[in-house]
Amino acid sequence: MPAHRRLPTPPLSWLDQLLGVQSAAAHSIPSDWWSVPVTGGQPERLTAIFDTGMYADIAPDGQRLIFVSATGLYVMDLDGSDLQRLLNIWTGGTVDWAP
């Protein structure tokens, strides 16, 4: 199957439809981190790395985000600034902050 082909998504529940939930494509589609205001407004793109397999965790102090992706291990401020690649390897899996 070509990498760009999207699989069908299951139908939304009546509650999701009522709340205006929308489906997003995932899995092997180049992605970035976005900030989406919960009170409405325009989403803001935080990164421009076009990566896949992205999983993240917010630091206990709420100031930083750490994430793994197909291209490495990264850390950045929640506003997308100070993006740093800590490991330049495929990491896979998930990541958590440890005390």
SULVENGI-V953178 format. One record per residue. N is the residue number from 1. PHI is phi in whole degrees, 0 to 359 (999 if undefined). PSI is psi in whole degrees, -180 to 180 (* if undefined). D_CENTER is the distance of its C-alpha to the mean C-alpha in whole Angstrom. Layout:
n phi psi d_center
N PHI PSI D_CENTER
N PHI PSI D_CENTER
This chain:
n phi psi d_center
1 999 133 24
2 299 147 22
3 296 -26 19
4 272 -6 18
5 284 130 20
6 265 135 18
7 278 152 19
8 295 144 21
9 261 149 19
10 294 153 21
11 295 150 22
12 285 148 21
13 292 166 23
14 297 -35 26
15 292 -44 24
16 300 -43 20
17 296 -43 23
18 298 -39 25
19 275 -3 22
20 80 22 20
21 296 141 17
22 237 148 16
23 279 146 14
24 239 139 11
25 287 149 12
26 212 -175 10
27 69 102 11
28 66 20 12
29 254 122 11
30 310 131 10
31 227 171 7
32 216 171 6
33 270 139 5
34 230 151 7
35 255 125 10
36 241 115 12
37 296 129 15
38 286 -18 16
39 265 7 20
40 104 170 19
41 113 -177 19
42 275 134 17
43 296 150 13
44 241 125 13
45 287 128 11
46 262 -29 10
47 228 165 10
48 221 59 12
49 254 -14 11
50 49 60 11
51 249 174 9
52 231 166 9
53 62 41 8
54 271 124 5
55 227 137 6
56 225 168 7
57 213 141 10
58 270 138 12
59 301 151 15
60 305 -30 18
61 277 -2 19
62 74 14 16
63 258 -25 17
64 230 160 14
65 234 131 11
66 247 140 11
67 211 151 8
68 252 155 10
69 207 -175 9
70 293 -17 12
71 249 2 14
72 152 -165 14
73 247 128 13
74 232 158 12
75 221 146 13
76 203 163 13
77 290 156 14
78 298 -22 12
79 273 6 13
80 91 -7 12
81 279 166 15
82 55 43 17
83 290 125 14
84 229 133 16
85 271 121 16
86 270 -35 17
87 227 136 18
88 254 55 18
89 221 160 18
90 288 123 16
91 259 -41 15
92 63 167 14
93 78 -151 13
94 234 179 12
95 216 147 13
96 220 148 14
97 285 142 16
98 244 145 20
99 294 * 23
